[in-house]
């Protein structure tokens, strides 16, 4: 089973293999997908910097790949990882830390 | 805390509030985000059909919102839900069911 790179970048959801927490969302082109498979660590395509990005290359917080699972449309990838450290550049373990207040709750 | 809709659609990751499984990834425009907040159920923007989409309106598998969490960049949203049924149009509970074979594993 392979991703469909014909339409656009692959949306990638990274979760902690142990806690199941969602750590971050990032994007992959075919080259970063292939590097991820080959190296066993996450590689992404930075849409802002327009370059390949080995997660952790600056911070040391690499992510070791445990499992890769494609969605029904083959355009979104779920990656279970063992993270070496925080996923977020802010130092938070996960990029998702800002709660939205809901009406009536 | 509010999403940033100035750049593009909001990428949304839907997880099961009880099991923490990732159920699906979809996109929101500002109108679907507002409807989600107001109704307490997930609304998305269908990029293929180019229309608002109340998840479950056809299948009955609505998703009741438990918690909404924005990422550090305010352009990705994590939604914890209690789903009424399978998230995937294939009948799978989650859209992520196709494992990628890794080299050397």
N, CA and C atoms of all chains as a GROMACS GRO file, in nm:
protein
  630
    1UNK      N    1   0.085  -0.119   0.000
    1UNK     CA    2   0.000   0.000   0.000
    1UNK      C    3   0.089   0.125   0.000
    2UNK      N    4   0.068   0.213  -0.096
    2UNK     CA    5   0.153   0.333  -0.107
    2UNK      C    6   0.068   0.459  -0.112
    3UNK      N    7   0.124   0.571  -0.062
    3UNK     CA    8   0.049   0.697  -0.067
    3UNK      C    9   0.029   0.744  -0.210
    4UNK      N   10  -0.071   0.827  -0.229
    4UNK     CA   11  -0.098   0.890  -0.358
    4UNK      C   12  -0.038   1.030  -0.357
    5UNK      N   13   0.076   1.047  -0.427
    5UNK     CA   14   0.141   1.179  -0.430
    5UNK      C   15   0.100   1.258  -0.554
    6UNK      N   16   0.004   1.206  -0.630
    6UNK     CA   17  -0.030   1.271  -0.757
    6UNK      C   18  -0.101   1.404  -0.738
    7UNK      N   19  -0.177   1.416  -0.630
    7UNK     CA   20  -0.260   1.535  -0.612
    7UNK      C   21  -0.191   1.646  -0.535
    8UNK      N   22  -0.126   1.608  -0.424
    8UNK     CA   23  -0.074   1.711  -0.335
    8UNK      C   24   0.020   1.648  -0.234
    9UNK      N   25   0.065   1.728  -0.138
    9UNK     CA   26   0.148   1.674  -0.031
    9UNK      C   27   0.066   1.581   0.058
   10UNK      N   28   0.134   1.488   0.119
   10UNK     CA   29   0.071   1.392   0.209
   10UNK      C   30   0.058   1.456   0.348
   11UNK      N   31  -0.064   1.466   0.398
   11UNK     CA   32  -0.085   1.516   0.534
   11UNK      C   33  -0.046   1.406   0.631
   12UNK      N   34   0.034   1.441   0.731
   12UNK     CA   35   0.087   1.340   0.822
   12UNK      C   36   0.055   1.374   0.966
   13UNK      N   37  -0.006   1.280   1.036
   13UNK     CA   38  -0.038   1.297   1.178
   13UNK      C   39   0.059   1.210   1.258
   14UNK      N   40   0.132   1.272   1.348
   14UNK     CA   41   0.231   1.199   1.428
   14UNK      C   42   0.176   1.179   1.569
   15UNK      N   43   0.168   1.053   1.610
   15UNK     CA   44   0.120   1.024   1.746
   15UNK      C   45   0.228   0.949   1.824
   16UNK      N   46   0.222   0.965   1.955
   16UNK     CA   47   0.314   0.894   2.044
   16UNK      C   48   0.268   0.748   2.052
   17UNK      N   49   0.358   0.656   2.018
   17UNK     CA   50   0.321   0.514   2.012
   17UNK      C   51   0.279   0.461   2.149
   18UNK      N   52   0.334   0.518   2.254
   18UNK     CA   53   0.302   0.467   2.389
   18UNK      C   54   0.177   0.532   2.447
   19UNK      N   55   0.168   0.665   2.443
   19UNK     CA   56   0.056   0.735   2.509
   19UNK      C   57  -0.063   0.756   2.415
   20UNK      N   58  -0.041   0.742   2.282
   20UNK     CA   59  -0.142   0.768   2.179
   20UNK      C   60  -0.175   0.917   2.165
   21UNK      N   61  -0.104   1.004   2.234
   21UNK     CA   62  -0.127   1.147   2.218
   21UNK      C   63  -0.086   1.193   2.077
   22UNK      N   64  -0.167   1.283   2.018
   22UNK     CA   65  -0.128   1.343   1.891
   22UNK      C   66  -0.020   1.447   1.919
   23UNK      N   67   0.095   1.433   1.855
   23UNK     CA   68   0.208   1.521   1.883
   23UNK      C   69   0.215   1.639   1.786
   24UNK      N   70   0.189   1.615   1.658
   24UNK     CA   71   0.202   1.720   1.558
   24UNK      C   72   0.139   1.676   1.426
   25UNK      N   73   0.118   1.772   1.339
   25UNK     CA   74   0.077   1.745   1.202
   25UNK      C   75   0.179   1.812   1.111
   26UNK      N   76   0.225   1.738   1.010
   26UNK     CA   77   0.320   1.796   0.916
   26UNK      C   78   0.295   1.738   0.778
   27UNK      N   79   0.374   1.779   0.680
   27UNK     CA   80   0.349   1.737   0.542
   27UNK      C   81   0.469   1.665   0.483
   28UNK      N   82   0.443   1.573   0.394
   28UNK     CA   83   0.549   1.496   0.328
   28UNK      C   84   0.533   1.505   0.176
   29UNK      N   85   0.646   1.521   0.106
   29UNK     CA   86   0.647   1.491  -0.036
   29UNK      C   87   0.704   1.349  -0.051
   30UNK      N   88   0.716   1.302  -0.174
   30UNK     CA   89   0.756   1.163  -0.193
   30UNK      C   90   0.897   1.136  -0.139
   31UNK      N   91   0.986   1.234  -0.157
   31UNK     CA   92   1.124   1.217  -0.110
   31UNK      C   93   1.129   1.203   0.042
   32UNK      N   94   1.055   1.286   0.114
   32UNK     CA   95   1.057   1.276   0.260
   32UNK      C   96   0.991   1.147   0.307
   33UNK      N   97   0.890   1.103   0.234
   33UNK     CA   98   0.826   0.973   0.267
   33UNK      C   99   0.928   0.859   0.250
   34UNK      N  100   1.000   0.862   0.139
   34UNK     CA  101   1.100   0.756   0.115
   34UNK      C  102   1.211   0.758   0.220
   35UNK      N  103   1.254   0.878   0.257
   35UNK     CA  104   1.359   0.889   0.360
   35UNK      C  105   1.310   0.839   0.496
   36UNK      N  106   1.182   0.865   0.524
   36UNK     CA  107   1.123   0.815   0.650
   36UNK      C  108   1.125   0.663   0.652
   37UNK      N  109   1.082   0.603   0.542
   37UNK     CA  110   1.080   0.456   0.534
   37UNK      C  111   1.221   0.399   0.549
   38UNK      N  112   1.319   0.463   0.482
   38UNK     CA  113   1.454   0.409   0.477
   38UNK      C  114   1.529   0.429   0.609
   39UNK      N  115   1.510   0.547   0.670
   39UNK     CA  116   1.587   0.580   0.791
   39UNK      C  117   1.520   0.532   0.919
   40UNK      N  118   1.389   0.512   0.915
   40UNK     CA  119   1.317   0.476   1.037
   40UNK      C  120   1.296   0.594   1.130
   41UNK      N  121   1.321   0.716   1.079
   41UNK     CA  122   1.289   0.839   1.154
   41UNK      C  123   1.208   0.931   1.063
   42UNK      N  124   1.134   1.024   1.125
   42UNK     CA  125   1.045   1.108   1.044
   42UNK      C  126   1.121   1.216   0.967
   43UNK      N  127   1.085   1.229   0.840
   43UNK     CA  128   1.130   1.335   0.751
   43UNK      C  129   1.006   1.401   0.694
   44UNK      N  130   1.005   1.533   0.688
   44UNK     CA  131   0.889   1.604   0.634
   44UNK      C  132   0.931   1.700   0.523
   45UNK      N  133   0.830   1.762   0.462
   45UNK     CA  134   0.853   1.870   0.368
   45UNK      C  135   0.804   1.998   0.433
   46UNK      N  136   0.895   2.090   0.457
   46UNK     CA  137   0.856   2.218   0.518
   46UNK      C  138   0.792   2.305   0.410
   47UNK      N  139   0.662   2.336   0.429
   47UNK     CA  140   0.591   2.416   0.329
   47UNK      C  141   0.636   2.562   0.335
   48UNK      N  142   0.677   2.610   0.453
   48UNK     CA  143   0.722   2.749   0.463
   48UNK      C  144   0.865   2.766   0.410
   49UNK      N  145   0.952   2.675   0.447
   49UNK     CA  146   1.093   2.686   0.403
   49UNK      C  147   1.117   2.620   0.268
   50UNK      N  148   1.018   2.543   0.223
   50UNK     CA  149   1.028   2.471   0.096
   50UNK      C  150   1.155   2.386   0.090
   51UNK      N  151   1.171   2.304   0.193
   51UNK     CA  152   1.287   2.214   0.194
   51UNK      C  153   1.258   2.089   0.276
   52UNK      N  154   1.335   1.985   0.251
   52UNK     CA  155   1.326   1.862   0.329
   52UNK      C  156   1.368   1.892   0.472
   53UNK      N  157   1.308   1.821   0.566
   53UNK     CA  158   1.328   1.854   0.706
   53UNK      C  159   1.330   1.723   0.785
   54UNK      N  160   1.446   1.691   0.837
   54UNK     CA  161   1.460   1.574   0.922
   54UNK      C  162   1.424   1.616   1.064
   55UNK      N  163   1.306   1.575   1.110
   55UNK     CA  164   1.258   1.618   1.242
   55UNK      C  165   1.363   1.585   1.348
   56UNK      N  166   1.408   1.686   1.421
   56UNK     CA  167   1.507   1.666   1.526
   56UNK      C  168   1.648   1.705   1.486
   57UNK      N  169   1.669   1.738   1.358
   57UNK     CA  170   1.806   1.766   1.314
   57UNK      C  171   1.866   1.888   1.385
   58UNK      N  172   1.780   1.981   1.426
   58UNK     CA  173   1.828   2.099   1.501
   58UNK      C  174   1.817   2.076   1.652
   59UNK      N  175   1.702   2.024   1.695
   59UNK     CA  176   1.673   2.011   1.839
   59UNK      C  177   1.727   1.883   1.901
   60UNK      N  178   1.756   1.784   1.818
   60UNK     CA  179   1.793   1.652   1.871
   60UNK      C  180   1.672   1.566   1.904
   61UNK      N  181   1.552   1.623   1.888
   61UNK     CA  182   1.431   1.549   1.922
   61UNK      C  183   1.379   1.469   1.804
   62UNK      N  184   1.457   1.370   1.764
   62UNK     CA  185   1.418   1.283   1.655
   62UNK      C  186   1.296   1.200   1.694
   63UNK      N  187   1.231   1.145   1.594
   63UNK     CA  188   1.116   1.057   1.618
   63UNK      C  189   1.140   0.923   1.550
   64UNK      N  190   1.152   0.817   1.628
   64UNK     CA  191   1.172   0.684   1.572
   64UNK      C  192   1.038   0.623   1.532
   65UNK      N  193   1.029   0.582   1.407
   65UNK     CA  194   0.904   0.530   1.353
   65UNK      C  195   0.874   0.390   1.406
   66UNK      N  196   0.753   0.373   1.457
   66UNK     CA  197   0.708   0.242   1.504
   66UNK      C  198   0.613   0.179   1.403
   67UNK      N  199   0.523   0.260   1.348
   67UNK     CA  200   0.421   0.207   1.257
   67UNK      C  201   0.371   0.319   1.167
   68UNK      N  202   0.340   0.284   1.041
   68UNK     CA  203   0.283   0.380   0.947
   68UNK      C  204   0.151   0.325   0.895
   69UNK      N  205   0.046   0.406   0.900
   69UNK     CA  206  -0.086   0.360   0.858
   69UNK      C  207  -0.150   0.465   0.766
   70UNK      N  208  -0.187   0.421   0.646
   70UNK     CA  209  -0.251   0.511   0.550
   70UNK      C  210  -0.402   0.513   0.568
   71UNK      N  211  -0.462   0.626   0.530
   71UNK     CA  212  -0.608   0.635   0.539
   71UNK      C  213  -0.672   0.577   0.413
   72UNK      N  214  -0.802   0.572   0.414
   72UNK     CA  215  -0.880   0.510   0.306
   72UNK      C  216  -0.853   0.574   0.170
   73UNK      N  217  -0.822   0.704   0.165
   73UNK     CA  218  -0.798   0.774   0.039
   73UNK      C  219  -0.651   0.776  -0.003
   74UNK      N  220  -0.565   0.722   0.080
   74UNK     CA  221  -0.420   0.717   0.056
   74UNK      C  222  -0.355   0.855   0.047
   75UNK      N  223  -0.421   0.957   0.103
   75UNK     CA  224  -0.360   1.090   0.101
   75UNK      C  225  -0.332   1.146   0.241
   76UNK      N  226  -0.349   1.064   0.342
   76UNK     CA  227  -0.315   1.104   0.479
   76UNK      C  228  -0.248   0.987   0.548
   77UNK      N  229  -0.144   1.018   0.624
   77UNK     CA  230  -0.063   0.914   0.687
   77UNK      C  231  -0.058   0.935   0.838
   78UNK      N  232  -0.083   0.826   0.910
   78UNK     CA  233  -0.070   0.828   1.056
   78UNK      C  234   0.062   0.759   1.091
   79UNK      N  235   0.147   0.827   1.168
   79UNK     CA  236   0.274   0.766   1.206
   79UNK      C  237   0.282   0.756   1.358
   80UNK      N  238   0.302   0.635   1.406
   80UNK     CA  239   0.325   0.614   1.548
   80UNK      C  240   0.475   0.616   1.572
   81UNK      N  241   0.517   0.699   1.667
   81UNK     CA  242   0.662   0.716   1.689
   81UNK      C  243   0.699   0.704   1.837
   82UNK      N  244   0.826   0.677   1.859
   82UNK     CA  245   0.886   0.697   1.990
   82UNK      C  246   0.969   0.825   1.981
   83UNK      N  247   0.923   0.934   2.044
   83UNK     CA  248   0.993   1.062   2.031
   83UNK      C  249   1.112   1.072   2.127
   84UNK      N  250   1.223   1.130   2.080
   84UNK     CA  251   1.341   1.150   2.167
   84UNK      C  252   1.320   1.265   2.264
   85UNK      N  253   1.220   1.351   2.235
   85UNK     CA  254   1.195   1.469   2.320
   85UNK      C  255   1.069   1.538   2.271
   86UNK      N  256   1.045   1.662   2.315
   86UNK     CA  257   0.925   1.736   2.276
   86UNK      C  258   0.912   1.748   2.125
   87UNK      N  259   0.788   1.739   2.075
   87UNK     CA  260   0.764   1.755   1.931
   87UNK      C  261   0.758   1.901   1.892
   88UNK      N  262   0.716   1.986   1.986
   88UNK     CA  263   0.686   2.126   1.952
   88UNK      C  264   0.807   2.216   1.973
   89UNK      N  265   0.821   2.314   1.882
   89UNK     CA  266   0.933   2.409   1.893
   89UNK      C  267   0.920   2.498   2.017
   90UNK      N  268   0.800   2.499   2.079
   90UNK     CA  269   0.779   2.578   2.201
   90UNK      C  270   0.829   2.504   2.325
   91UNK      N  271   0.865   2.378   2.306
   91UNK     CA  272   0.910   2.297   2.419
   91UNK      C  273   0.802   2.207   2.477
   92UNK      N  274   0.677   2.227   2.430
   92UNK     CA  275   0.570   2.138   2.472
   92UNK      C  276   0.590   1.999   2.408
   93UNK      N  277   0.546   1.899   2.481
   93UNK     CA  278   0.560   1.763   2.430
   93UNK      C  279   0.479   1.745   2.301
   94UNK      N  280   0.363   1.809   2.296
   94UNK     CA  281   0.277   1.806   2.178
   94UNK      C  282   0.252   1.949   2.129
   95UNK      N  283   0.234   1.966   1.998
   95UNK     CA  284   0.200   2.097   1.944
   95UNK      C  285   0.057   2.139   1.982
   96UNK      N  286  -0.023   2.045   2.028
   96UNK     CA  287  -0.162   2.075   2.062
   96UNK      C  288  -0.176   2.100   2.212
   97UNK      N  289  -0.176   2.228   2.249
   97UNK     CA  290  -0.183   2.261   2.391
   97UNK      C  291  -0.272   2.382   2.418
   98UNK      N  292  -0.341   2.432   2.313
   98UNK     CA  293  -0.422   2.554   2.329
   98UNK      C  294  -0.571   2.520   2.316
   99UNK      N  295  -0.637   2.508   2.430
   99UNK     CA  296  -0.779   2.471   2.429
   99UNK      C  297  -0.869   2.582   2.376
  100UNK      N  298  -0.969   2.544   2.298
  100UNK     CA  299  -1.069   2.636   2.248
  100UNK      C  300  -1.186   2.633   2.345
  101UNK      N  301  -1.230   2.751   2.385
  101UNK     CA  302  -1.347   2.756   2.474
  101UNK      C  303  -1.473   2.733   2.393
  102UNK      N  304  -1.556   2.642   2.439
  102UNK     CA  305  -1.681   2.614   2.368
  102UNK      C  306  -1.798   2.686   2.435
  103UNK      N  307  -1.892   2.728   2.350
  103UNK     CA  308  -2.012   2.793   2.402
  103UNK      C  309  -2.090   2.695   2.489
  104UNK      N  310  -2.140   2.745   2.599
  104UNK     CA  311  -2.227   2.662   2.684
  104UNK      C  312  -2.156   2.554   2.762
  105UNK      N  313  -2.021   2.558   2.760
  105UNK     CA  314  -1.949   2.457   2.841
  105UNK      C  315  -1.861   2.528   2.943
  106UNK      N  316  -0.864   3.173   2.230
  106UNK     CA  317  -0.773   3.128   2.124
  106UNK      C  318  -0.854   3.090   2.000
  107UNK      N  319  -0.821   3.148   1.886
  107UNK     CA  320  -0.897   3.122   1.764
  107UNK      C  321  -0.806   3.077   1.650
  108UNK      N  322  -0.860   2.994   1.559
  108UNK     CA  323  -0.778   2.950   1.445
  108UNK      C  324  -0.746   3.066   1.352
  109UNK      N  325  -0.641   3.048   1.275
  109UNK     CA  326  -0.601   3.144   1.174
  109UNK      C  327  -0.654   3.096   1.038
  110UNK      N  328  -0.760   3.161   0.989
  110UNK     CA  329  -0.816   3.122   0.860
  110UNK      C  330  -0.761   3.208   0.746
  111UNK      N  331  -0.664   3.292   0.775
  111UNK     CA  332  -0.616   3.387   0.674
  111UNK      C  333  -0.539   3.317   0.562
  112UNK      N  334  -0.473   3.206   0.595
  112UNK     CA  335  -0.385   3.144   0.497
  112UNK      C  336  -0.454   3.037   0.413
  113UNK      N  337  -0.527   2.950   0.484
  113UNK     CA  338  -0.581   2.834   0.414
  113UNK      C  339  -0.685   2.767   0.501
  114UNK      N  340  -0.735   2.652   0.456
  114UNK     CA  341  -0.830   2.576   0.537
  114UNK      C  342  -0.759   2.522   0.661
  115UNK      N  343  -0.837   2.500   0.764
  115UNK     CA  344  -0.786   2.446   0.890
  115UNK      C  345  -0.780   2.293   0.880
  116UNK      N  346  -0.662   2.238   0.898
  116UNK     CA  347  -0.650   2.092   0.900
  116UNK      C  348  -0.701   2.042   1.034
  117UNK      N  349  -0.787   1.940   1.030
  117UNK     CA  350  -0.852   1.894   1.152
  117UNK      C  351  -0.830   1.745   1.172
  118UNK      N  352  -0.780   1.710   1.290
  118UNK     CA  353  -0.758   1.570   1.326
  118UNK      C  354  -0.864   1.531   1.428
  119UNK      N  355  -0.941   1.428   1.394
  119UNK     CA  356  -1.049   1.385   1.484
  119UNK      C  357  -1.007   1.258   1.556
  120UNK      N  358  -1.009   1.263   1.688
  120UNK     CA  359  -0.973   1.144   1.766
  120UNK      C  360  -1.090   1.103   1.855
  121UNK      N  361  -1.096   0.975   1.885
  121UNK     CA  362  -1.197   0.922   1.976
  121UNK      C  363  -1.161   0.963   2.119
  122UNK      N  364  -1.251   1.034   2.187
  122UNK     CA  365  -1.221   1.086   2.320
  122UNK      C  366  -1.193   0.975   2.421
  123UNK      N  367  -1.251   0.859   2.400
  123UNK     CA  368  -1.232   0.749   2.497
  123UNK      C  369  -1.109   0.666   2.466
  124UNK      N  370  -1.094   0.622   2.340
  124UNK     CA  371  -0.984   0.530   2.306
  124UNK      C  372  -0.857   0.604   2.264
  125UNK      N  373  -0.869   0.734   2.230
  125UNK     CA  374  -0.760   0.815   2.177
  125UNK      C  375  -0.716   0.774   2.035
  126UNK      N  376  -0.790   0.684   1.972
  126UNK     CA  377  -0.757   0.646   1.834
  126UNK      C  378  -0.784   0.764   1.740
  127UNK      N  379  -0.695   0.782   1.642
  127UNK     CA  380  -0.720   0.882   1.539
  127UNK      C  381  -0.824   0.825   1.443
  128UNK      N  382  -0.936   0.896   1.425
  128UNK     CA  383  -1.046   0.846   1.344
  128UNK      C  384  -1.039   0.894   1.199
  129UNK      N  385  -1.004   1.020   1.179
  129UNK     CA  386  -1.004   1.078   1.045
  129UNK      C  387  -0.934   1.213   1.046
  130UNK      N  388  -0.901   1.259   0.925
  130UNK     CA  389  -0.850   1.395   0.906
  130UNK      C  390  -0.941   1.462   0.804
  131UNK      N  391  -0.982   1.585   0.833
  131UNK     CA  392  -1.068   1.657   0.739
  131UNK      C  393  -1.034   1.806   0.748
  132UNK      N  394  -1.103   1.887   0.668
  132UNK     CA  395  -1.070   2.029   0.663
  132UNK      C  396  -1.190   2.115   0.700
  133UNK      N  397  -1.161   2.231   0.758
  133UNK     CA  398  -1.265   2.326   0.797
  133UNK      C  399  -1.238   2.463   0.737
  134UNK      N  400  -1.344   2.528   0.690
  134UNK     CA  401  -1.336   2.673   0.669
  134UNK      C  402  -1.398   2.739   0.792
  135UNK      N  403  -1.403   2.871   0.790
  135UNK     CA  404  -1.449   2.941   0.911
  135UNK      C  405  -1.594   2.906   0.944
  136UNK      N  406  -1.677   2.894   0.840
  136UNK     CA  407  -1.820   2.863   0.861
  136UNK      C  408  -1.838   2.724   0.926
  137UNK      N  409  -1.763   2.626   0.881
  137UNK     CA  410  -1.778   2.493   0.940
  137UNK      C  411  -1.723   2.491   1.083
  138UNK      N  412  -1.618   2.569   1.107
  138UNK     CA  413  -1.565   2.582   1.243
  138UNK      C  414  -1.670   2.642   1.335
  139UNK      N  415  -1.735   2.750   1.290
  139UNK     CA  416  -1.837   2.815   1.372
  139UNK      C  417  -1.956   2.722   1.398
  140UNK      N  418  -1.995   2.647   1.295
  140UNK     CA  419  -2.107   2.554   1.313
  140UNK      C  420  -2.071   2.442   1.412
  141UNK      N  421  -1.945   2.399   1.408
  141UNK     CA  422  -1.899   2.295   1.501
  141UNK      C  423  -1.908   2.346   1.644
  142UNK      N  424  -1.862   2.469   1.666
  142UNK     CA  425  -1.867   2.529   1.800
  142UNK      C  426  -2.011   2.542   1.848
  143UNK      N  427  -2.096   2.590   1.758
  143UNK     CA  428  -2.234   2.620   1.796
  143UNK      C  429  -2.316   2.493   1.819
  144UNK      N  430  -2.299   2.393   1.730
  144UNK     CA  431  -2.384   2.272   1.735
  144UNK      C  432  -2.330   2.165   1.830
  145UNK      N  433  -2.198   2.170   1.856
  145UNK     CA  434  -2.140   2.064   1.939
  145UNK      C  435  -2.120   1.934   1.862
  146UNK      N  436  -2.134   1.940   1.728
  146UNK     CA  437  -2.102   1.825   1.643
  146UNK      C  438  -2.009   1.873   1.531
  147UNK      N  439  -1.935   1.778   1.472
  147UNK     CA  440  -1.835   1.820   1.372
  147UNK      C  441  -1.900   1.857   1.238
  148UNK      N  442  -1.854   1.968   1.184
  148UNK     CA  443  -1.886   2.017   1.050
  148UNK      C  444  -1.753   2.041   0.979
  149UNK      N  445  -1.745   2.000   0.853
  149UNK     CA  446  -1.621   2.020   0.778
  149UNK      C  447  -1.651   2.091   0.647
  150UNK      N  448  -1.541   2.122   0.574
  150UNK     CA  449  -1.552   2.172   0.439
  150UNK      C  450  -1.501   2.062   0.347
  151UNK      N  451  -1.588   2.011   0.262
  151UNK     CA  452  -1.547   1.908   0.167
  151UNK      C  453  -1.470   1.973   0.053
  152UNK      N  454  -1.341   1.939   0.041
  152UNK     CA  455  -1.259   1.999  -0.064
  152UNK      C  456  -1.296   1.945  -0.202
  153UNK      N  457  -1.344   1.820  -0.208
  153UNK     CA  458  -1.381   1.764  -0.338
  153UNK      C  459  -1.518   1.816  -0.384
  154UNK      N  460  -1.613   1.819  -0.292
  154UNK     CA  461  -1.749   1.862  -0.330
  154UNK      C  462  -1.767   2.014  -0.316
  155UNK      N  463  -1.668   2.077  -0.253
  155UNK     CA  464  -1.672   2.222  -0.230
  155UNK      C  465  -1.803   2.264  -0.163
  156UNK      N  466  -1.831   2.196  -0.052
  156UNK     CA  467  -1.951   2.234   0.023
  156UNK      C  468  -1.935   2.199   0.171
  157UNK      N  469  -2.016   2.265   0.253
  157UNK     CA  470  -2.018   2.235   0.395
  157UNK      C  471  -2.070   2.093   0.415
  158UNK      N  472  -2.022   2.029   0.519
  158UNK     CA  473  -2.051   1.886   0.536
  158UNK      C  474  -2.066   1.859   0.685
  159UNK      N  475  -2.188   1.828   0.725
  159UNK     CA  476  -2.214   1.791   0.864
  159UNK      C  477  -2.186   1.642   0.876
  160UNK      N  478  -2.077   1.607   0.938
  160UNK     CA  479  -2.037   1.466   0.948
  160UNK      C  480  -2.151   1.384   1.009
  161UNK      N  481  -2.195   1.282   0.935
  161UNK     CA  482  -2.303   1.196   0.984
  161UNK      C  483  -2.438   1.227   0.922
  162UNK      N  484  -2.446   1.336   0.844
  162UNK     CA  485  -2.579   1.376   0.793
  162UNK      C  486  -2.636   1.268   0.699
  163UNK      N  487  -2.548   1.193   0.632
  163UNK     CA  488  -2.595   1.084   0.545
  163UNK      C  489  -2.597   0.950   0.620
  164UNK      N  490  -2.490   0.923   0.692
  164UNK     CA  491  -2.473   0.791   0.756
  164UNK      C  492  -2.539   0.781   0.894
  165UNK      N  493  -2.565   0.896   0.955
  165UNK     CA  494  -2.614   0.895   1.093
  165UNK      C  495  -2.501   0.888   1.195
  166UNK      N  496  -2.377   0.876   1.144
  166UNK     CA  497  -2.262   0.863   1.235
  166UNK      C  498  -2.206   1.001   1.273
  167UNK      N  499  -2.286   1.076   1.345
  167UNK     CA  500  -2.244   1.207   1.392
  167UNK      C  501  -2.132   1.194   1.493
  168UNK      N  502  -2.062   1.303   1.515
  168UNK     CA  503  -1.953   1.306   1.614
  168UNK      C  504  -1.980   1.418   1.713
  169UNK      N  505  -2.002   1.383   1.838
  169UNK     CA  506  -2.025   1.484   1.941
  169UNK      C  507  -1.892   1.535   1.994
  170UNK      N  508  -1.877   1.666   1.991
  170UNK     CA  509  -1.750   1.727   2.030
  170UNK      C  510  -1.731   1.726   2.181
  171UNK      N  511  -1.616   1.679   2.225
  171UNK     CA  512  -1.582   1.679   2.368
  171UNK      C  513  -1.482   1.791   2.398
  172UNK      N  514  -1.385   1.807   2.310
  172UNK     CA  515  -1.279   1.906   2.335
  172UNK      C  516  -1.216   1.947   2.202
  173UNK      N  517  -1.177   2.076   2.194
  173UNK     CA  518  -1.108   2.127   2.076
  173UNK      C  519  -0.975   2.187   2.120
  174UNK      N  520  -0.867   2.148   2.054
  174UNK     CA  521  -0.735   2.197   2.092
  174UNK      C  522  -0.659   2.243   1.968
  175UNK      N  523  -0.614   2.368   1.969
  175UNK     CA  524  -0.538   2.423   1.856
  175UNK      C  525  -0.389   2.396   1.872
  176UNK      N  526  -0.321   2.389   1.757
  176UNK     CA  527  -0.176   2.369   1.764
  176UNK      C  528  -0.106   2.504   1.779
  177UNK      N  529   0.024   2.499   1.794
  177UNK     CA  530   0.107   2.617   1.821
  177UNK      C  531   0.094   2.724   1.712
  178UNK      N  532   0.071   2.683   1.586
  178UNK     CA  533   0.061   2.777   1.475
  178UNK      C  534  -0.082   2.824   1.448
  179UNK      N  535  -0.178   2.769   1.521
  179UNK     CA  536  -0.321   2.803   1.505
  179UNK      C  537  -0.377   2.765   1.368
  180UNK      N  538  -0.310   2.673   1.298
  180UNK     CA  539  -0.363   2.632   1.168
  180UNK      C  540  -0.399   2.482   1.162
  181UNK      N  541  -0.395   2.416   1.276
  181UNK     CA  542  -0.437   2.276   1.283
  181UNK      C  543  -0.516   2.257   1.412
  182UNK      N  544  -0.624   2.180   1.401
  182UNK     CA  545  -0.715   2.162   1.514
  182UNK      C  546  -0.730   2.014   1.547
  183UNK      N  547  -0.716   1.983   1.674
  183UNK     CA  548  -0.741   1.848   1.724
  183UNK      C  549  -0.879   1.848   1.790
  184UNK      N  550  -0.966   1.756   1.746
  184UNK     CA  551  -1.099   1.747   1.805
  184UNK      C  552  -1.118   1.610   1.868
  185UNK      N  553  -1.148   1.609   1.997
  185UNK     CA  554  -1.183   1.484   2.064
  185UNK      C  555  -1.334   1.469   2.059
  186UNK      N  556  -1.381   1.354   2.013
  186UNK     CA  557  -1.524   1.335   1.992
  186UNK      C  558  -1.573   1.204   2.052
  187UNK      N  559  -1.703   1.198   2.076
  187UNK     CA  560  -1.772   1.072   2.098
  187UNK      C  561  -1.848   1.041   1.969
  188UNK      N  562  -1.800   0.941   1.892
  188UNK     CA  563  -1.863   0.912   1.764
  188UNK      C  564  -1.988   0.825   1.780
  189UNK      N  565  -2.092   0.854   1.698
  189UNK     CA  566  -2.214   0.772   1.701
  189UNK      C  567  -2.194   0.639   1.629
  190UNK      N  568  -2.090   0.631   1.546
  190UNK     CA  569  -2.064   0.509   1.469
  190UNK      C  570  -1.932   0.523   1.397
  191UNK      N  571  -1.903   0.436   1.298
  191UNK     CA  572  -1.777   0.439   1.224
  191UNK      C  573  -1.750   0.577   1.162
  192UNK      N  574  -1.625   0.619   1.162
  192UNK     CA  575  -1.589   0.746   1.099
  192UNK      C  576  -1.571   0.730   0.949
  193UNK      N  577  -1.533   0.613   0.905
  193UNK     CA  578  -1.494   0.593   0.765
  193UNK      C  579  -1.610   0.549   0.679
  194UNK      N  580  -1.612   0.598   0.555
  194UNK     CA  581  -1.719   0.560   0.462
  194UNK      C  582  -1.711   0.412   0.423
  195UNK      N  583  -1.596   0.348   0.451
  195UNK     CA  584  -1.580   0.204   0.422
  195UNK      C  585  -1.643   0.117   0.532
  196UNK      N  586  -1.686   0.182   0.640
  196UNK     CA  587  -1.744   0.107   0.751
  196UNK      C  588  -1.645   0.079   0.863
  197UNK      N  589  -1.516   0.110   0.838
  197UNK     CA  590  -1.416   0.096   0.945
  197UNK      C  591  -1.439   0.205   1.050
  198UNK      N  592  -1.406   0.171   1.173
  198UNK     CA  593  -1.424   0.267   1.281
  198UNK      C  594  -1.335   0.390   1.258
  199UNK      N  595  -1.214   0.365   1.205
  199UNK     CA  596  -1.120   0.472   1.174
  199UNK      C  597  -1.084   0.466   1.026
  200UNK      N  598  -1.055   0.583   0.966
  200UNK     CA  599  -1.010   0.584   0.827
  200UNK      C  600  -0.869   0.527   0.812
  201UNK      N  601  -0.799   0.512   0.923
  201UNK     CA  602  -0.660   0.463   0.918
  201UNK      C  603  -0.658   0.313   0.947
  202UNK      N  604  -0.653   0.233   0.839
  202UNK     CA  605  -0.654   0.088   0.858
  202UNK      C  606  -0.560   0.016   0.762
  203UNK      N  607  -0.482   0.093   0.684
  203UNK     CA  608  -0.396   0.030   0.584
  203UNK      C  609  -0.249   0.045   0.622
  204UNK      N  610  -0.191  -0.060   0.677
  204UNK     CA  611  -0.053  -0.053   0.723
  204UNK      C  612   0.047  -0.048   0.607
  205UNK      N  613   0.151   0.034   0.625
  205UNK     CA  614   0.260   0.042   0.528
  205UNK      C  615   0.369  -0.053   0.574
  206UNK      N  616   0.415  -0.136   0.480
  206UNK     CA  617   0.526  -0.226   0.515
  206UNK      C  618   0.656  -0.148   0.517
  207UNK      N  619   0.730  -0.165   0.626
  207UNK     CA  620   0.858  -0.095   0.638
  207UNK      C  621   0.974  -0.189   0.604
  208UNK      N  622   1.076  -0.129   0.543
  208UNK     CA  623   1.196  -0.207   0.510
  208UNK      C  624   1.262  -0.256   0.637
  209UNK      N  625   1.305  -0.380   0.634
  209UNK     CA  626   1.383  -0.434   0.746
  209UNK      C  627   1.300  -0.465   0.870
  210UNK      N  628   1.167  -0.459   0.855
  210UNK     CA  629   1.083  -0.492   0.972
  210UNK      C  630   0.994  -0.611   0.937
   0.00000   0.00000   0.00000
